[in-house]
Amino acid sequence: METYIQKGEKTFLQGNASSVHILSVTALLLLLVGVFNFVHLNSVVILKRRKEFSMKKVFGARPAQLFIQLYIENLFLTAFALFLAWVIIEMTYDIQVHILEIKSIVQKHYNIWISILLLLLLPAITALHTFVRFSRKPVISSLQNIDRSKDKPEIKTIFLTLQYGITLSLIVCSLFFIKQLNYMLATDPGYQTKDIIKVWFQRPTSSMSYTTDEIKHQEEVNKYILETLQSSPIFETFCFGISPYEFPLNPLHKKAVRIPGGEWEEVIHITISPDFLTLYNIPVFGKGLPIAQNEVLLNETAKRLFSQNEKLPELLESDWNAKGTYLLVKGFTNDFQTVHLAQHNKPIILSIHNESMLSHNKLMAAISPGYRQEAILFLEKLHNEIGQGDFEYTFVSDEIEELYNKDKQVAIIYSVFALIAILISSLGLFGLSLFDVQQRYREIAIRKVNGATTSIIMQILLRKYYKLLAIAFIVAAPVTWLTIHKYLESFVHKADISWWLFAIALLLTGAISLLTLIWQIRKAARTNPAEVIKSE
């Protein structure tokens, strides 16, 4: 963090509460999918092992002994799963840091305690659920395998439908976040961004004021820099200052301004170099560029704010000092973007004054087409001659992209979560299909005896799951659309919620479901009917 403060870089490295909320909800949805999976797979376990536990009860096993057996089995499974989870976390550390940009700051003792808690509680909950489910079934019915109707398949059907719905929603949201990010990156901010390089020749110090000698030295250095660039064909336009997206970052730029006699309004009042508007290709409308010190330009937002009855503002009053300062409105600019595209633009007032000789801001220079690499080498040589500290440069286009790093991070993490949801849902679907097929072996055998082919049996069994997928889609699509629409309410610039987002989610989920189901169903459909009927 100290490096960022010293160098002034990573300006937009900030927390984002909305991102935390979004990802917390996503994690909760994944947890629900995991719970549904547990119910599915646990049902299969009970179905497969109820004869085993019934026989133990017949031979005198007490309920406590059965519970302890279940607890120990689940303890070993949980320990292995926990070990596997930590291995995955450690193996993917570089991905977490460099791709997902997640830097763990949790202390080791917290990791130890959470691991112990999971190791003790999860086996107990899992064993208790299985034990209670099994205890409800009479021993004789478990041995005869005649109580299938009491397994409440409608509950599992509801859970599977919810799993489908959550997975569809996560995929749609993931695709939309990517679309919204690309939309913001492609939106014109209202000014030139290509091939504008920024270099810090004289860094600011912690001193609150500068001596006469320091000011004189600054003037000489900056004058030499500008004259050197002026003599080079590599650069088209240049000046000292800050970029438009940095205007709101300094609280000293915020001023209270009003029409004389009106209400005070907070604006951003910036003093720029005469070449700033040319550098960023920002057009000016009205009477031309300000010349006097009290003449200003207003952006479109400030123009609307101070216009009365469609009459353009001509004179403004600022609270710059106790007596008030009057500003003469000379002209207007377009509404170039100074904040994140999700936010409303700020009212901007521009004063033009050649403060470059006193500036500690970065040099900003527009590079002539085709001279990008030559410009970097030229500025590096100039910096090594007169600059302070290490030579560092950035491009305006890169800094704008950095402004949306948090959006990019959320989109990537959301996509990872969506993939995890697909994987977990596939496991749950496999468990439920296994449960269903186990119960329908006799039905499948009878159908085969009556002439049904493997493809016909597959169609019959798959039809159920695709009906559930269709129901989940019908419910999840409007809910997801409303959720995204609600999320975008505060966004000024937002991408359309396209139909193809839902189509891709449906096709992807359907294809993965088919691949998950087809192996288990083909296995059941190819089973020898005589063996199934004999075992039943």
C-alpha positions, 0 to 999 in steps of 0.5 A, spaced: 500 500 500 505 504 501 508 503 494 501 506 491 501 512 496 508 514 494 507 513 486 500 515 486 498 509 482 492 504 483 488 510 484 481 506 483 484 500 488 477 501 492 472 496 496 465 495 493 460 494 497 455 492 492 460 487 489 461 483 496 453 483 497 452 480 490 458 475 491 455 473 498 448 472 495 451 467 489 455 463 495 448 462 498 445 460 492 451 455 491 450 453 499 443 451 497 445 447 491 449 443 495 444 442 500 439 440 495 445 435 493 446 432 500 438 431 500 439 427 493 445 423 495 443 421 502 436 418 499 440 414 495 445 412 501 439 410 505 436 406 499 442 402 498 443 401 506 437 400 509 437 392 508 444 393 511 442 397 517 435 393 518 439 386 519 444 389 524 438 391 528 435 384 527 441 381 530 441 386 536 445 393 534 442 398 538 440 405 535 446 409 539 451 404 535 448 405 528 449 412 529 456 412 532 457 407 525 454 413 521 458 418 524 465 415 524 464 413 516 462 421 515 467 423 519 472 420 515 469 422 509 469 429 511 476 429 513 478 427 506 473 432 503 476 438 507 483 435 506 481 435 498 478 442 499 485 445 502 489 442 497 485 445 491 485 452 495 493 451 495 494 449 488 489 454 485 492 460 490 496 463 483 489 463 480 486 466 486 491 472 486 492 473 479 486 472 475 480 472 481 484 478 484 482 475 491 488 476 496 486 472 503 488 476 509 485 471 514 489 469 520 491 462 520 488 460 527 481 462 524 483 457 518 484 452 524 478 453 528 473 453 521 476 447 519 475 443 526 468 446 526 467 443 519 470 437 521 466 436 527 459 438 525 458 436 518 459 429 520 454 429 526 449 433 521 450 428 516 449 422 520 443 425 524 439 426 517 441 419 515 439 416 522 433 419 523 430 418 515 432 410 517 429 410 523 422 412 521 422 405 516 420 399 519 425 393 519 420 389 516 419 394 510 426 395 509 428 388 509 422 386 504 424 393 500 416 395 499 416 402 502 418 406 496 412 410 495 414 413 502 420 416 499 417 422 497 419 423 490 416 429 489 420 433 494 426 431 490 423 433 484 422 440 487 429 440 489 432 438 483 427 444 479 430 449 484 437 446 482 436 447 475 433 454 477 439 456 481 444 454 475 440 457 470 440 464 474 447 464 475 449 462 468 445 468 465 447 473 471 454 471 469 453 472 462 450 479 463 456 481 467 461 480 462 456 483 457 455 489 461 463 490 462 464 489 455 459 495 454 462 500 459 469 498 456 466 500 449 462 506 451 465 513 448 467 517 454 466 523 450 474 525 449 480 522 446 483 516 449 488 513 444 495 513 445 495 519 450 501 517 455 502 520 462 509 521 465 511 523 472 517 528 472 516 531 478 513 528 484 509 532 489 512 532 496 509 532 503 511 539 504 505 544 505 508 550 501 514 551 496 520 556 497 521 561 491 527 557 489 523 551 489 518 554 485 523 557 480 526 550 479 520 547 477 518 552 472 525 551 469 524 544 469 517 544 466 519 549 461 525 545 458 520 539 458 515 542 454 520 546 449 523 539 448 517 536 446 515 541 442 521 540 438 519 533 437 515 530 431 513 524 436 508 528 440 502 532 437 499 535 443 501 535 451 500 539 457 501 538 465 495 536 469 490 530 470 485 526 466 478 527 466 476 521 470 481 524 476 477 530 477 472 528 482 478 524 486 481 530 490 476 533 495 479 540 494 476 540 487 469 540 490 466 547 490 459 550 492 457 554 486 450 558 485 446 563 480 447 569 484 441 569 489 440 562 488 441 555 492 448 553 492 450 546 488 456 542 489 460 542 483 467 540 481 471 546 479 478 544 475 483 549 473 486 546 466 492 548 461 490 551 455 492 545 451 488 540 455 481 541 451 486 540 444 489 534 448 483 530 449 479 533 443 473 536 447 469 541 443 467 548 446 461 551 444 459 558 445 463 565 445 470 561 445 475 559 450 476 563 457 481 568 457 480 572 463 481 568 470 474 569 472 471 566 465 469 559 465 466 553 461 461 549 463 460 541 461 453 539 459 451 537 466 453 543 469 449 547 464 443 543 465 443 544 473 444 552 472 439 553 467 433 557 468 427 557 464 431 554 458 435 561 459 443 559 459 447 561 465 451 567 464 454 569 471 455 564 477 457 565 484 463 561 488 464 560 495 472 560 494 473 565 499 468 569 504 466 574 500 464 570 494 467 570 487 463 571 481 465 567 475 463 569 467 460 563 463 464 564 457 462 557 453 460 550 454 463 543 453 460 536 451 458 531 457 465 528 457 465 522 462 468 524 469 466 518 473 464 510 472 459 509 467 454 506 472 454 513 476 451 520 474 456 525 471 458 530 475 457 538 474 464 540 471 466 548 471 473 549 467 477 555 468 483 555 463 490 558 466 497 556 464 499 553 471 504 548 467 510 552 470 507 551 477 504 544 476 506 537 480 501 533 476 503 528 470 505 530 463 500 528 458 502 527 451 498 525 445 503 521 441 503 521 433 500 515 430 505 510 429 510 513 434 508 509 440 514 505 442 519 511 440 515 516 444 516 511 450 524 511 449 524 519 448 520 520 455 525 515 458 531 519 456 528 525 458 526 523 465 533 520 466 536 527 464 531 531 469 526 527 472 525 524 479 525 517 482 524 511 477 521 512 470 514 510 470 508 511 465 501 509 463 496 510 458 490 513 459 486 507 455 489 503 460 487 507 466 480 507 464 480 500 463 483 500 470 477 504 473 473 497 471 477 492 474 472 491 480 467 490 474 471 485 471 473 481 477 466 481 479 464 478 472 470 473 473 468 470 480 461 470 478 463 466 472 467 461 476 461 461 481 457 459 475 461 453 473 461 451 480 454 451 480 454 447 474 458 442 477 455 441 483 448 441 480 451 435 475 453 431 481 446 432 484 442 430 478 447 424 477 445 422 485 437 423 483 437 419 477 441 414 480 435 414 485 430 414 480 433 408 476 434 404 482 427 405 483 425 403 476 429 397 475 423 393 475 419 398 470 425 398 465 425 390 465 418 389 464 418 395 458 424 391 455 420 384 456 414 388 452 419 390 446 421 397 448 428 399 445 434 402 449 432 409 445 425 408 447 427 407 455 431 413 454 426 418 452 421 416 457 426 417 463 429 423 460 422 426 459 421 427 466 428 431 467 427 436 461 420 437 463 423 439 470 428 443 466 422 447 462 419 448 469 425 451 472 426 455 466 419 458 466 420 460 473 427 462 473 427 467 467 423 472 469 426 472 476 433 473 473 430 478 469 427 482 474 433 481 479 438 484 473 433 489 472 433 491 479 441 491 480 441 496 474 436 501 476 442 505 479 446 505 473 446 510 468 449 506 462 447 499 462 447 494 457 440 490 454 438 484 457 438 480 451 434 474 450 440 470 448 443 470 455 437 466 457 437 461 451 445 460 452 443 458 459 438 453 457 442 450 452 448 449 456 444 447 462 440 442 458 446 439 454 450 438 461 444 435 464 443 430 458 451 428 459 450 427 466 443 422 465 445 419 459 450 414 462 446 412 468 440 411 464 443 407 458 446 402 464 439 401 466 436 400 459 441 395 458 440 391 464 438 384 463 430 384 464 431 377 467 436 378 472 432 385 475 425 381 475 429 375 479 432 380 484 426 384 485 
